[in-house]
Amino acid sequence: MNRRVVAGALLGAVLISGCSNDGDQAKGGPAAKVTTMPDGPPFTPLTTAAPANEVPGALSGQPSLARVAEVAAAGPSRLEAETFALAVAHLFTDSRPGFSAEQMLRLVAARAMPTELRSYLTLELDGLRKLGWGQHYDTSLEMWIRSAPHGDPGRPHRVDVEVFAHDATEATGSGSWSQLRFGVVRQDEEWRLLESSGGPVRGDDGEPADLTPAQRKKFLTGPGWRRIPPA
C-alpha cells in the first residue's frame, strides 16, 4: 500500500494530535501525543491520459471554500473537471486557512465516496492542520496536469486527473514535489470527488524530494502531461 500524505509534511507515519508541557520533542519543542497514520489508498500513475490543448488557470493565493464551490458548479466539460480537481488539490494541500476536514469533505465529496477513504482523509487533513506548519502549494512555480475523461468527450461523467506540483512548508523553509490523483464525477450537475490518492515524490533515499528540472522528467513521462504556467 502506498501511504498517501497530501502535503508531505508529516514525519514518518505519525500525526501530531496534541501537545503537553512535559518532555521535549526531537527539535526541542513540547512533547506531542502521536497517532499512527494508516496506509492510504494505493497510487498508480494515470497511463490512459488523453491529449488536450487547454489547461486550467494557474492557482494563486490561498484556497477558499467559495472558490471550490464556484468551480464545482461551473460546467460539465473535461477542462472544468480538471479545474475542479486542481482546486481540490489546492484546498487539501494548503493548511494555512485552517478549514476542518468536515468542512472540506462536505463541500467536495461525492455521495459514493468510499467510507474508508472519507475516514482516511478526515484523519489526514485534520492532522496536517494540527501541525500548524503552513504547508501549501508554491504557486510561483509551474505545475503539470493530465487527465482521462470517461463517456461523452464533451460532457464526461467522470474524469481521472493527475496533478504534479511543488509543496512548500513555511515552518521549515523546505519543499518537495508531489503527485496526486483524483477521480471526479458528475453529481447533481456539479463535480464531486470520488477517489483520491498520491503523495510526495520520493528520492533515492526514500524521503520527499525537492527535484531539479532534470529529475522531474522521470515523473512526467507518459501521455497527456500539460504545463500550467506560474501564477
N, C-alpha and C positions, 0 to 999 in steps of 0.2 A: 504494500500500500504506500502511496506517495503522500506524505504528510503535508497538507496544504497550509501555508501561512500567508494570508493575503498580502501582508506588508513586509514580511521577512524580518520583523524586528523582535520577535520572541526568541528568547535564549533557549537553545536546546529543545526540549519537549515540555516546557513548563510555561504556565501563565501566572503572572503575579496577581494574586487575588486579594491581597490585603497586607497591611503593614502594622508593626508594633514598635515600641520604643526599646525593646530588649534585643541585644545582639547586633551584629553587623552583617551587611551583605558583603559580597566579594569586593565591591567597589567602595565600601566604607559607609554605605547608607543604612537606613533602618532595615532590620530583618524583615523578610517577606514570607508570608504563607504562600506555598506554591501548590498548584493543582496539576496533575499530569494531563497533558494535552493528548487526546486520542488521535489516531490517524484520520486524515481527511480523505475525501474521495480520490481515487487514483487519477492521475493526469496523463493524458496521451495527446500529442500534438495533432492538430487538425490537418489530416492528409487529403481531405476531399474539398479543400477550399477552391472556390471558383474565381476567375479573374474579374476585375471591375475597374472602372475608371475613376469613380468618385471616392472621396474619403470623408469621414465625419470631420466637423470643425475641431480645431485644437482646443484642448482644455485650458482653463486659466483660473487662477484664484482658488478659493476653497469651494467644495461642493455644497449644494443646498438641496433640501428636500423638494422645494418648489421647482427647481430646475429639472430634477429627475422626473417629477410628475409631469412636467411640460413635455419632455421628450418621449415619455411613455405613451402619451396620447397624440403624438404629432402625426402619425400616419402609418400605413401598412407596408411600406417599401423595405427592401433589404437595407438600404442606406439608413433608414430611420431605425431599423432594428440594431444596426451597428452603433448608431449614435446613442441609443438607449443602453446597450451593453457597455459602451465606453463610460457613460455617466454612472452606471452601477460600479464599475471598476474604480472610478474616481471616488465615489461615495464610500465604498468599502475600505479603500486604501488609506484615505485621509482621516486620521484620528483627531485632528485639531478641533473640528466643530463640536465634537462630543455627543453626537446623536447616539441613542441606545440601539442595540441590535433589534429590539422590538419595533422601534420607530422605522428603522430601515427596512426590515423584512415585511412589515405591514404594508409598506408602500410598494415594494418591488416584487415580492414573492408570488409565484403562481399558486393557485389553489392545489395544483397537483404536485407541488414540490415535495419530495420525499421527506417524511418526518425526521429521518436520520440526518439528512442534510440541514434541515432547519435547525435542529438541535446543535449540530456541529457549528454552524455559522453563528448561532447565538453565543456559544461559548467563546469562539474565536474573536468575533467582533467586539464583544464587551470586554474581553481580556485585553485586547490591543489598546482599547481606550483607557482602561485602568492603568496601563503602564505610563501613560502621560508623556510619551517620548516625542510627540509631534511628527509621527510618520505621515508621509504624503507623497504624491507623485511630484517629481521635478518637472514642471511644465515648461521650463526653459530649454529642455532637451527634446529631440524628436522622439516620436513613438511609432510603432508599427501595428497594423491591424490586418486581419484576413477573416473570411467568413465563408460558410457554406449554407445557402438557402435551401429550404425544402418546400416542395409544392410549386405553385404558380410563381415564376420568377418575378413578376410584378407585384404580387401580393402573397409572399411566402407565409405559411402557417407556423413555421419555425425557422430560426437562423442560429447556427452554431458560430460563435465568434471567438477569436483568439486575439489577445492584446499583449504586446511586448513593450514594456515601459520601464522607466527608471524611478525607483523609490528612494526618497531621502529621509533622514531621521535627524530632526533638529537637536535632540538631546546629545547625540554622539557625533554629529557632523559627518556621519558616514552615509554611504549609499550603496545600492545594489540593483541589479536588473531583475525583473520578474516577468513571468509568462503565465497568463491567466486565461482560462477558457470558460465561456458561458454558453448555455443553451437558453435562448429566449423564445417565447411562444406568444401567439395572439390569444388574448382573453378579454372578452367584453370590449372589443375594439381598441384594446391597448396592448402594449408589450409588457410581458411579465417574465421574471427569472424562474426557470425550471431547474437548471443544473449549473453547478459552479465547481471548478477545480483549478489546480495550479498553485504557484507559489514562487519563491525566489529561485532564480537561476543559480546553480552552484558550480563553483570552480573545481579544479582537480583535487583540492583539499577537502571538498565536501561542504565548504562554507559558502554563504551567499556572496556572489561575485560582482564587483564593480568592473564590468568588462570594457576593454578597449574597443574602438570601432572594428578592428580586425577580428577580435574574439567574438563579437556579436554575430558575425556572419555564420558561425556554426549553428546558431539558434534560429536564424532567419532563412533557413533552407526550406525547400518545398514550395508548393504552388501558392499563389494568391496574396503574398505579402505586399502591402502598400504603406508608404511612409506618410505619417501625419507630421507636418512641419511644426516647429515650436510655436507656442503662443506669442 
